Amino acid sequence: MEWIVVTGHTVAEARDRGLDALSVAAEDADIEIVAEPGRSHWGFRRRPARVRMRVRPTGPPPRVGDQRRDRRRSRRRSGGGNRGGHRRQDSGQRQHTGGGSSRRRSRSGRR
């Protein structure tokens, strides 16, 4: 679940507002204090307390690496696109389309 940021005159008030918005008990929420309440330099304005909260996750987070791998596989299987920089002509020969690496190498092996 995503984090929400709640403000209040005091930290306790901001925490209570966040718990009401999430509809959970304090034991079931992750709570971080972002900013304490206070006054500005000259004392004319008040800064509210800011609290960041979310519902505490019950299980392990989803694995992101597997999803990326699946997307790459599905892209390869679809047969679309011009990833290699080559296009097949009707005679079966390849025609260079400008994709791929633009770095040149010297013939003697030095760079």
Secondary structure as a PSIPRED ss2 file (coil, helix, strand):
# PSIPRED VFORMAT (PSIPRED V4.0)

   1 M C   1.000  0.000  0.000
   2 E C   1.000  0.000  0.000
   3 W C   1.000  0.000  0.000
   4 I E   0.000  0.000  1.000
   5 V E   0.000  0.000  1.000
   6 V E   0.000  0.000  1.000
   7 T E   0.000  0.000  1.000
   8 G E   0.000  0.000  1.000
   9 H C   1.000  0.000  0.000
  10 T C   1.000  0.000  0.000
  11 V H   0.000  1.000  0.000
  12 A H   0.000  1.000  0.000
  13 E H   0.000  1.000  0.000
  14 A H   0.000  1.000  0.000
  15 R H   0.000  1.000  0.000
  16 D H   0.000  1.000  0.000
  17 R H   0.000  1.000  0.000
  18 G H   0.000  1.000  0.000
  19 L H   0.000  1.000  0.000
  20 D H   0.000  1.000  0.000
  21 A H   0.000  1.000  0.000
  22 L H   0.000  1.000  0.000
  23 S C   1.000  0.000  0.000
  24 V C   1.000  0.000  0.000
  25 A C   1.000  0.000  0.000
  26 A H   0.000  1.000  0.000
  27 E H   0.000  1.000  0.000
  28 D H   0.000  1.000  0.000
  29 A E   0.000  0.000  1.000
  30 D E   0.000  0.000  1.000
  31 I E   0.000  0.000  1.000
  32 E E   0.000  0.000  1.000
  33 I E   0.000  0.000  1.000
  34 V E   0.000  0.000  1.000
  35 A E   0.000  0.000  1.000
  36 E C   1.000  0.000  0.000
  37 P C   1.000  0.000  0.000
  38 G E   0.000  0.000  1.000
  39 R E   0.000  0.000  1.000
  40 S C   1.000  0.000  0.000
  41 H C   1.000  0.000  0.000
  42 W C   1.000  0.000  0.000
  43 G C   1.000  0.000  0.000
  44 F C   1.000  0.000  0.000
  45 R C   1.000  0.000  0.000
  46 R E   0.000  0.000  1.000
  47 R E   0.000  0.000  1.000
  48 P C   1.000  0.000  0.000
  49 A E   0.000  0.000  1.000
  50 R E   0.000  0.000  1.000
  51 V E   0.000  0.000  1.000
  52 R E   0.000  0.000  1.000
  53 M E   0.000  0.000  1.000
  54 R E   0.000  0.000  1.000
  55 V E   0.000  0.000  1.000
  56 R C   1.000  0.000  0.000
  57 P C   1.000  0.000  0.000
  58 T C   1.000  0.000  0.000
  59 G C   1.000  0.000  0.000
  60 P C   1.000  0.000  0.000
  61 P C   1.000  0.000  0.000
  62 P C   1.000  0.000  0.000
  63 R C   1.000  0.000  0.000
  64 V H   0.000  1.000  0.000
  65 G H   0.000  1.000  0.000
  66 D H   0.000  1.000  0.000
  67 Q H   0.000  1.000  0.000
  68 R H   0.000  1.000  0.000
  69 R H   0.000  1.000  0.000
  70 D H   0.000  1.000  0.000
  71 R H   0.000  1.000  0.000
  72 R H   0.000  1.000  0.000
  73 R H   0.000  1.000  0.000
  74 S H   0.000  1.000  0.000
  75 R H   0.000  1.000  0.000
  76 R H   0.000  1.000  0.000
  77 R H   0.000  1.000  0.000
  78 S H   0.000  1.000  0.000
  79 G C   1.000  0.000  0.000
  80 G C   1.000  0.000  0.000
  81 G C   1.000  0.000  0.000
  82 N C   1.000  0.000  0.000
  83 R C   1.000  0.000  0.000
  84 G C   1.000  0.000  0.000
  85 G C   1.000  0.000  0.000
  86 H E   0.000  0.000  1.000
  87 R E   0.000  0.000  1.000
  88 R E   0.000  0.000  1.000
  89 Q C   1.000  0.000  0.000
  90 D C   1.000  0.000  0.000
  91 S C   1.000  0.000  0.000
  92 G C   1.000  0.000  0.000
  93 Q C   1.000  0.000  0.000
  94 R E   0.000  0.000  1.000
  95 Q E   0.000  0.000  1.000
  96 H E   0.000  0.000  1.000
  97 T C   1.000  0.000  0.000
  98 G C   1.000  0.000  0.000
  99 G C   1.000  0.000  0.000
 100 G C   1.000  0.000  0.000
 101 S C   1.000  0.000  0.000
 102 S C   1.000  0.000  0.000
 103 R C   1.000  0.000  0.000
 104 R C   1.000  0.000  0.000
 105 R C   1.000  0.000  0.000
 106 S C   1.000  0.000  0.000
 107 R C   1.000  0.000  0.000
 108 S C   1.000  0.000  0.000
 109 G C   1.000  0.000  0.000
 110 R C   1.000  0.000  0.000
 111 R C   1.000  0.000  0.000
